[in-house]
Amino acid sequence: MPRVGPAATGPGARSATSMIERMTSIMEVFEDRSTRLTLEEVGVRAGLPRSTVHRILEQLVRLEWVEHASFGYCLGRRARSFGVGVEGEIRSAAAPLLHELHMRTGMVVHLTVLEGAESVYLDKRGGPFASTLPSRVGGRGPAYATAGGKAMLAWLDPARVDSLHENRLARRTDRTITDIATLRLELNRIRGRGGLAYEQGESVRGVACVGVAIRGSDGPVAGISLCGDARTSHLERVAPLVAEAADEVARILDPALGRSRRERAAATPVDRWSADALDRLVSIQTGRWV
């Protein structure tokens, strides 16, 4: 039986340990998935030379532990996959509102987060129609082909959107957006509607959806969407419900953000959707909201 001796102590071992320590120091400066830092900020917080930080960050970006965009650096796909606490917080904050949306509309409700160019499903609520959709909790799909995904992409830096879609967009149905120029136009339309994103059979034939991003101070945090049969769903009628739910989740996740939005609303008189107005707006068919 081989004898287990003490750990190696040569120069090579010291170098490896040093590299691990440096990588750990860099990763620890990203407190959560919303942290966005420049190269200089990472170096200062990690206490490492700029050249060393740049070299290590390049490797972490290549391995998807960190992402690099116009605003700087943030946690990447692999790091976020360990951040169940953050995604659990989003899901917990949204849960009662997702349930209410389903009960009021009878439609399938999705809660998603953006990881690169993909939407990852954190939650799904729905009746019998839900079983006809391929979406599942933990599953993922191209964000450009869904209402919730497009709603989140609309609030990213345009250069970031371009970098995420360098290759031709894969076709899912005959209605899927398949080129970046058309996607840019679609995201402009979404911003022009105040964040409302629509989808008519772009991901699954015969399915229509409306989605809105849950927005934080640094951009989209998640997305909420309602999906139903394209032949019977009246998306414009239920869109205000989705927008209200997304705003409420944003307020729960960040009370300070909610206060600032209320202050802006108070300073600028606007027509608000009251609960009674929403109920009158959405028609009742066969005893369910559609």
Secondary structure, 3 states (H helix, E strand, C coil): CCCCCCCCCCHHHHHHHHHHHHHHHHHCCCCCCCCCECHHHHHHHHCCCHHHHHHHHHHHHHCCCEEEECCEEEECHHHHHCCHHHHHHHHHHHHHHHHHHHHHHCCEEEEEEEECCEEEEEEEECCHHHHHCCCCCCCEEEHHHCHHHHHHHCCCCHHHHHHHCCCCCCCCCCCCCCCHHHHHHHHHHHHHCCCCEEEECCCCCCEEEEEEEEEECCEEEEEEEEEEECCCCCHHHHHHHHHHHHHHHHHHHCHHHHHHHHHHHHHCCCCCCCHHHHHHHCCEECCEEC
